[in-house]
Amino acid sequence: MKRKLIERLDNGPVICAEGFLFEVEKRGYLASGEFVPMVALEHPEALENLHKDFQHAGSDIVEAFTYNGHREKMRVIGKDELLEPLNRAALKIAKKVADNPIDGGEPNLMAGNISNSNIWKEGDNDAQNEVHRMFSEMVEWAVDEGADMLVGETFYYAEEAYKALDIIQKSGLPSVITIAPMGVNTMMDGITVLDTLKELEQRGADVVGMNCFRGPATMMPYLREARKALKCHMAALPIPFRTSEAHPTFFNLPDDDSCTCPAPHGRTFPTALDPLYCNRYEIHEFGKEAAKLGINYLGVCCGATPMHIREVAEAAGLVVPASKYREKMENHFMYGTNERTAEHMQDFGDKA
Ligand SMILES: [Zn+2]
């Protein structure tokens, strides 16, 4: 038995791990900055392993890693001809993992993925038609490879998000559309975040919300507001970084905390964000609040590790395979409370 996305959301939280780009890069299989998901072709085992790690941490959805795997990006690196093989390979890997849940129970959902094209331009028909073609071919491949649902994500133009929804809807599969406003706190075509989310609901998106660019601190204010205005299912997938009112996204996040060796390219994004991570308790708090608000589609985007996914899942009240390994400080050699913890080590704790 495999329930569909909406049925699952009607029953409670559904977890979707994202952030493949950053995590695959950290694992050594992808170039930062360039950010092309060639890993599906070049190191399929590495991608499969990451999917399995997220699945173990509680992800109910296995999202095919085709983020940036679109025609425009492939042209940038001169590998246009590998576009379809790359998409199909990523979808097949996701399908394989989704069909093999850890406990042998209900299979996960496999999601196809389209995302910000980076060529969308207001009033430019040629650019918009090209985006239409890019989205259409990717959706076609996802349907062909057996996707259960389609995610359109990280849109910073409202109209591009509507375009993605339109193309996804033609496939007949459930649609999840998440937007990612830049630091100007509105969509690039001038539409407010709330109006964009409302419009996506009006147009019939099954799930609408936000992903990427923003940490919980600068994403949740919009979602709190939207939750009051929307009736449909909502999604929240922030990045696990400490964004602030002064720096709402991770693109211009400064490292003011005694950094002695800044990145040669002059910014913390994307390779020197490490000291700016939210800790797991902050991510837990995000998950708890979002779930309490009734935002049932939950995850973490760029920067996410399986640990963050487990935190969100547990914050939403779920017990996942990785819950077996959540912290057990009581057995620590110095800070533990276990009766075998040596007293002289406990005493030393504050000086260690
Ligand atoms: Zn992201």
Residues whose N, C-alpha, C, O or C-beta is under 5 A from the ligand:
A	BS01	ZN	C212 F213 C301 C302
